[in-house]
Amino acid sequence: MLTRENAKTLVKNTIKNSITEFAAKSLKKKAKFQILDLIIPKERKIRSIVGGLETSLGTTLWEPLAKALARENGFTVVESNLQSPANMPSNLNNALQSIIDDRKRGNGLYDAKISHDEIKRVCQHFINRPIETFEAPPRGKGVDIWLSKDGIDYFFDIKTVQPNLPTLTGCMEQVLYWYAYFYSKHPTGSATARIVFPYNPNSGKSFWKGVIGGGRPLEADNEAWVENQFWDFCSGLEDAYEIITTSFTELRASGELESSIDLLLNTYD
């Protein structure tokens, strides 16, 4: 069983690997000239470095951290990707498009649960007439984190904590397509899919109150998790996000990353 101390060690190691590997890769790159280099060269370069580091966190920090915590918590981490039917059956494609159109328009016929249940219902057709050919999903429709435990498959994608409307609509579609891909191949299986926002940047108010339209058409809780909803699930610990923030704070105090950061900021050119 994963303890808080073991989790903290794991979190710290993942943070250190994320930043040192980013620094190593960045130092090999030759930065392109920006016009602001003529008046604020140092500030412009630091901004570029920090922006690049923030962008990289999804794949270098959050994903490996989630997989490591989940593995210690007894989940199987599936490293392959979901496959989609080579030719989407017309009945499934029609169902998907009807659901997506209804959700985008906010007509209220489908919510997250009814959407899931309808896709699974349509896919029961494939028990007796299985689809023969599957292939890699279209670009951008794959799964970042696939976990399995107690006969349930879990699909996650970690997103920026400041999503705009097109991103939210795309996230809703992504969850629905994951269900379609999974149940078309495993019609008797059981799946849970969520978009993940790894932390809440809105001090003093809920994540969803700080998102345009309250996050719609993506449905909070049933299609998207924020902060501890995800980290507690992966780790099996309560308030696991506190372990992450504490780890960041302790790493800063210890100075363990100081040399890597100094090297990055002082030699980046």
N, C-alpha and C positions, 0 to 999 in steps of 0.2 A: 504493500500500500504506500502510495506517495505521501510523504510528510511535507510540511511547510518548509522545513529546512532543506530537504532534498530538492523541493521545487525551486527554492531561491537559488541554490547552486546551479541548477539547470538553467534557470532564467539568466543568471549572470554570465554563464559560459556562452549562451546563445547571443546575448547582447555584445559581448567582447568579440566573438567571431564575426558578427554582423559588421561591426565598425572597423575592425582591423582588416577584414577582407575588402570592405569598400575602400578603405584608405590605400591598400595595396594596388587595387585596380585603378583607382583614380590617379595615382602617381605615375602610372604608365601612359596616361592620356595627355595629349597636347591640347590645351584649351584654345578655343577659337576666339578671335578678337571680337570684343563688344565695344560699342561706341563709348559707353560709360567708363571704359578703361582709361580714357583720356583725362577724366576728372576725379574719379573715385576708384582707382584700380583695385586697391586692397578690399574695400567693402564689396565691390562687384564680384570679386572672385570668391570671397567668403560666402556671399549669398548663393552663388552658383554651387558651391560645395555643399552647403546645408540643404539646398533644394534637391540636389542629387541624392543626398543621404536620405532625406524624407521619402523620396520616390522609391528608393530601393528597399525600404523597410518591409514592404509587403512580402517580398520573396526572400529577403535575407534575414528578417527577424520574426515577423508574425507567423508565417507559414511553418518554418522549422520549429519554432517554439510550440505552436499548437500540436504539431505531430509528436514532438518529444514528450510533452505533458500527457497527451492521449495514450501514447505507447506505455508510459509508466502507469497509467490508470487502467490498463487492461484492454484497451482498444487494439484492433488490428488496423494498421495503417496500410491502405491499399495504394500502391505506387503507380498502378496503371490508370488510364483515363477512362471515363465513360465512353461508350461507343454509340453512335447514332445509326439508325437504319440507313443503308445505302440509298434506298428510295423510301422516303417517308410515306407510309400507307395513307390513302386519301381520307379514310375515316378518322384517323388520328390527326392528320394535318388539319382537317376541317374543324375538329373539336378544339384543337389548339388555337386556331385563328379566331374562332367564336369567343373563346374565353378571353384571349388577349384583347380583342376589340371591345368586349364588354367591360373589362377591367380598365382599359384606357379611357373609355367614355364615362366611367363611373356610374353605369346603369344599375348596378347592384344585384345583377342576376348571379354573379359568381363572387364569392370571397375566397380566401386562401384555401380553406378546408374543402369547399365545394369544388374548387378548381382541381385540387389534388384527387379528390374522389372521382370526378368525372374522367380525368385522364386515365386513372387506374381502371375504371369501369370499361372504357373503350378498349383498353389493352387486354382485357380478358378474352377478346376475340383471338388473340395470338396464342392462347393455350393449345387450341386444336389446329391452328394454322400458323405455326411459328415463322417469323421472318428469317429468311435464309442468310442474308448478307448484311453485315454491319461494318462500319468504317469509323475512322477518327472523326470526332465532331467538327463542325465548322469552326474556323478561327474565332476565338473569343467566347465559345460556348462550352469549353471544357471545364473540368472540376479542378480546383486548386488543392483541396484537402478532402480526401475520401477515407472515412473511418467506418469500421464495422464492429458490431458487438451485439451479442444475444440475438442474432438473426435479423438485425436492422442495419441497413446501410445509410450512412450520413454523408451528405455532400455540403461543402462549404466553399465560399469564395470571400476573401477579405478585401474590403473596399476602403477608399478614402473616407475620412470622417466628415467631409464636407461635400456630400453628393448634390448635384444639380438635378433638375427634372429629367433630362434625357438619361442620366445615370440611373435614377430610380426606376424609370420605365424599363430600361435595359435589364436591371436586376430582377424585376418581376418576371420578365420574359425568360431570363436565364433559369430561374427556379422552375418554371413550368416546363421548359425544354428538358431540364435534367430529369424530371418525373417521366416525361414522354420517352426519353432515351432508356431509362432504367426499366420501366414497366413494359415497354415493347419487347425487351429481351427477357425480363423476369416478371411476367404478369402475376405470379403468385407471391412475389417478394414483398418487402416492406421497406419504404424509404422515407427519410426526412431530409429536407433541403433548406438551408438558410444562407442568406447573405450576412456577412459579419462586419460590423463596425467595431474595431478593436478597443476603442475608448470613446468617452463622451467629452468633446471639447467645450461643451456649454456649461460653464460654472454656474451652479445654483438652479439649473432647470433641466428638464429631461432632454435627452438627445432629440426626441421626435419633435419637441416644440421649437427646436432650433433648425429644423429641416424644412425646406420649402414644401408647402402643402401637407405638412405632417407626415411626409414620406410617401404618400399615395402616388401611384397605384400600388407600390410595395406595401404589404401589410405587416406592421410591427408585430413582433413576437412570433407570429405564425409563418413568416417568411424572412424575417430578419432579426438578428440578435445583436445586442449592444453590450460591450464591456463584459461584466461578470456573467451575463447569460451564457456567453461563449466560453470564457476562461474557467468558470466553475464546472461547466459541462466537461471540458477536456481534462481537467485536472482531478475532478472529484473532490475538490477542496472548496470551502466557503470563502468568499471575498478573495478569490485568487488574483484579481487585478491589483489588490494592495501589495501582493508579493512582487508584482512586476514593477510598480512605481517605487517601492522600497529598494528594489535591486538597482534601479537606475540611480537613486539618491546615494546609496552606499558605494556604488562604483565611482561616482563623481568625488565623494569624500575620500576614497582610498587612493585616487590618482592613478589607478591601474591603466586607464586608457589615455592618460595625459600625453605619453610619448607618441602614440599613434596619431592623436588629434593634432598635437603640435607639429609633427612632421607633415601632416596633410595641409594644415593652414599656412605653414611657413614656406613650403617648397612648391606648392601648387602654382603652376605657371602655364 
